[in-house]
């Protein structure tokens, strides 16, 4: 049985996860400088300890409703190697926890659906005895989302 660590976060009231090795750090929301004529999913840039970091609005990137409450929003900064060397952060509504999941905790999706929706699987967490009462967490393929969206918009390079 293999286990994987994932970062669990929330967008528009739904729980999502991404592979922890893609996350460099999680920072509190800070002022973002808008970039003129940028696509709607690019929120702007920030100066993070002397490094310019592109900030994406993950809600818009995944075509989800935007929660206007910015008090609990966080920025998940991705490892530069995961996105072609670019420094990229993603705005999420809240970061919940780091989960260690096993193969038994994940339901794999139909390949055609998972490729189209960028879903690696559905993680079931919670009550061990009652599988009907487990919370569902959508494990997203952030690499696939970024490859198909950011390379097209010129934010990242291959």
PyMOL commands that set and color helices and strands:
alter all, ss='L'
color gray80, all
select helices_A, chain A and resi 20-22+58-61+80-83+103-105+111-117+131-133+142-153
alter helices_A, ss='H'
color red, helices_A
select strands_A, chain A and resi 3-11+14-19+23-28+42-48+51-57+74-78+88-92+94-102+106-107+119-125+135-140
alter strands_A, ss='S'
color yellow, strands_A
deselect
rebuild
show_as cartoon
